[in-house]
Amino acid sequence: MNIKINSVRFSPTSKLESFVETKVKKLGQYSDAIIGAEVFLKLENTQDTDNKVAEIRVDIPGNELFVKKQSKTFEESTDNAIDALKRQITKVKEKRRGQ
């Protein structure tokens, strides 16, 4: 699986990058058809403390899954996005089995 991590308005630490990469790689347990994933970590310009955004796009043949989550830390945003992607991947697999 090809994973690309992009950051907007900040420079991520290597610890954050490896955390995100590890989480995204675990999606492979739910589907071996995943071609690649692109992650955008954004720092929103708001007064809110929930200004860390993780957007993840996953390419599966015939589908493109996308999730955007926002919270207080990039780790929490990434965790929430990965959980949502797990549900989406499971739904896609169930639909394909039903055909």
N, C-alpha and C positions, 0 to 999 in steps of 0.2 A: 504494500500500500504506500502510495506517495503522499506525504504529508507536508503541507506548506504553511508556515506560520508567519502572519503579517501583524505588525503592531502600528497603531495610529496614535500619534501625539505623545509617544513615550518610547523608551528603549527597555525591552524586557530583560530580566536577569536570565542567566543560563538555567537557574533552578526553575523559574517559571516556564521556560521553553520546554525543558525536559518533563515537567509535570504535565503540560498540555499534550505533548507528544505521546507520553505513556498512556494517558486517558484515551486519546483518539485511537491508538493502536489496539486497545481493548475492544473497540467496536468490531474488530475482526472476528471475535468470538461469536458474534450474532449473525454475521454474513461473510462468506469468503468471496462474495462477488464485488466487494468494495474495491473500486479502482484507485480512488484517491480522496483526500480531504484537504480543504483549505480553511484555515482558522484565522479570523480577524479579531485581535484584541484591541479594543478602543477605550480611550479615556475620554468620557463625555465632559463637556464644559458646563456643568450644572452645579448649583449650590448643594444639591443632594449628596449624601454620603454614598448612595447607591449609584455611583457613576462609572463603574467598571463593567464593560460590555464584552461578551464573548459571542461571536457569530461563527457558526461552523456549517460548512457546505460539504456534503458527502456525495460523491459520484458513484452510482450503482448503474449498471447497464439498464437503460430504459427509464431510469429515474434520477432525479437530483433532489436530495433532501436538504432542507435548510432550517436552522434553528438560531434564534437570537435570544440571549438571556442577559439580564442586568442585575448586579448585586453589589455588595460592599467590597468584595475582593475578586480578583480574576480567577482564583481557584474555585470559589463558590459559583461564579458564573459559568465556568467550564464544566463543573460537576453537574449543574442543572441542565446545561445544554446537552451533555452526553446522555443524561437520563432521558431527555426528550427524544434524542436520536435513537436510543435503544428501542423505545416504543414505536417510532416510525419505521425502523428497520424490521421489527417484528411484524408490523401490519403489512408491509410490502411482501415479506416472505409468505404470510398467510394468504394474501391475495393470489400470489403466484401458484401456490399449492392448490387453490380452489379452481384454477382455470383448467 
